[in-house]
């Protein structure tokens, strides 16, 4: 049975998480040199467009489709085949399957966008698109299935990853560190001034990220069967403590 309240909140949560990627664009954009603000912001926006298409084509299916050996999902949801208004029998069973799919898409988008912070002022736009496609396919999709997908080898061993601590933050953080080490410092680092170009943009981006966390965490509470209201309170308190 579809619960209209659950559905409405999940769609709102999806919108809130989507807002985090433009927030990330502002956050990263304000911290680079003035000449690179636009290109840095475009990284996040391009990733949002690219991953949205890849998620529909094959990302959702390989992440949440029928399990194969605990490693990867199947092709049963390829191109959103069999993903419609009826609830999934496995995931978020009180909302339309499409609503769950688009909520999870927003996590995929921001995870790839997070990695771009390690490559600003270091990489061509065409190379970024190639890297984002490859990383999304080879890293994000398998890890998402391992932990969040039904039958994933870590999920079956009892691993719980509420709101993406491992799927989103550990994968993005470790990968960002690795690619930053691979590319090396920006040209002129240590010799030329590289002060952040626009601190107000950074603050605005941080505010949008904080706002988006309410959908990130409280929406995840709903899909995992938890209490969204408790997650809402914890999100705000944790954000305040971090600030």
ABEGO torsion letter per residue (X at the ends): XBBAAAAAAAAAAAAAAAAAAAAAAAAAAAABBAAAAAAAAAAAAAAAAAAAAAAAAAAAAAAABBBBGGABBBAAABGGBGBBABBBAABGAABBAAAAAAAAAAAAAAAAAAAAAAABGABBAAAAAAAAAAAAAAAAAAAAAAAABBGBAAAAAGBBBBGGAAAAAAAAAAAAAAAAAAAEBBBGBGABBABBABAAAAAAAAAAAAAAAAAAAAAAAAAAGBBAAAAAAAAAAAAAAAX
